[in-house]
Amino acid sequence: MTRPPVVLITGSSRGIGAATALYFAKQGYDVCINYKSDLASAQLVASKVKSLGVRAQVIKADVSKEADVLALFSQIDKEFGQLDVLVNNAGILKPQMPLLDMNAERINEVLTTNITSAFLCSREAVKRMGNGGSIVNVSSAAAKTGSPNEYIDYAASKGAIDTLTVGLAKEVASKGIRVNSVRPGLIYTDMHSDGGDKNRVDRLKNKLPLGRGDKPEEVAAAIYFLASSDAAFTTGSFIDVAGGL
């Protein structure tokens, strides 16, 4: 009997990550739900995933730390014995401010959390995708706009994710592993509260050509497409899910 494919989604206890977990579950994937601190939310996502008739495993790990990443993938090996898709979704946002007000502690935390995590998880995923697989990175439209006076540290971290996507896609193409990225824009998630502007989407949505904010489920659909066989000849590429931004 063929085993279901397995997806690991980092930072999947809320927002885009949680929506992506449910989207993959609906397509028959077993899902590894990674979280850093909010166990209750991760367990809620897991219960929804299991209700769709697939397996869900909740694993705590700070994916910016190498020891945690190694432990995470070791547990995936034990529980699932395979990994078919990695979605690098974990990331943080700090309160809005211009660069002149940022200190090294903030900058380093954002860069380490948003960039190092994707590098480490991608490295371990590639080791396990000997017969092919897919990595989808969650970047941001901020990588193109720069988010001046708000989050240029976050924007820079997502610019690095774009570079990782292109470079790693070329490194592992011969292994049958594809690496792509989505760039969300103004999405209705709790992350905007982390930045001190919970109403940011509604405040800015009318400036978008499509005139509305985006739903996490719409980003999840783009992630799934890039991971699926429908995108079998697509690597090193990007889908902007940003309403025309």
Protein Blocks (a to p, Z undefined) as FASTA:
>chain_A
ZZddddddehilgcjllmmmmmmmmnopacddddfklmmlmmmmmmmmmmnopacddddd
dfkbmklmmmmmmmmmmmnopafbdcdfbccddddddfklpcfklmmmmmmmmmmmmmmm
mmmmmmmmmnopaddddddfklmnopgoilmmlmmmmmmmmmmmmmmmmmmmmnopacdd
dddfbdcdfklmmnopaklmmmmmmmpmnlpacdfklmmmmmmmmmmmklmmgghiacdd
ehhZZ
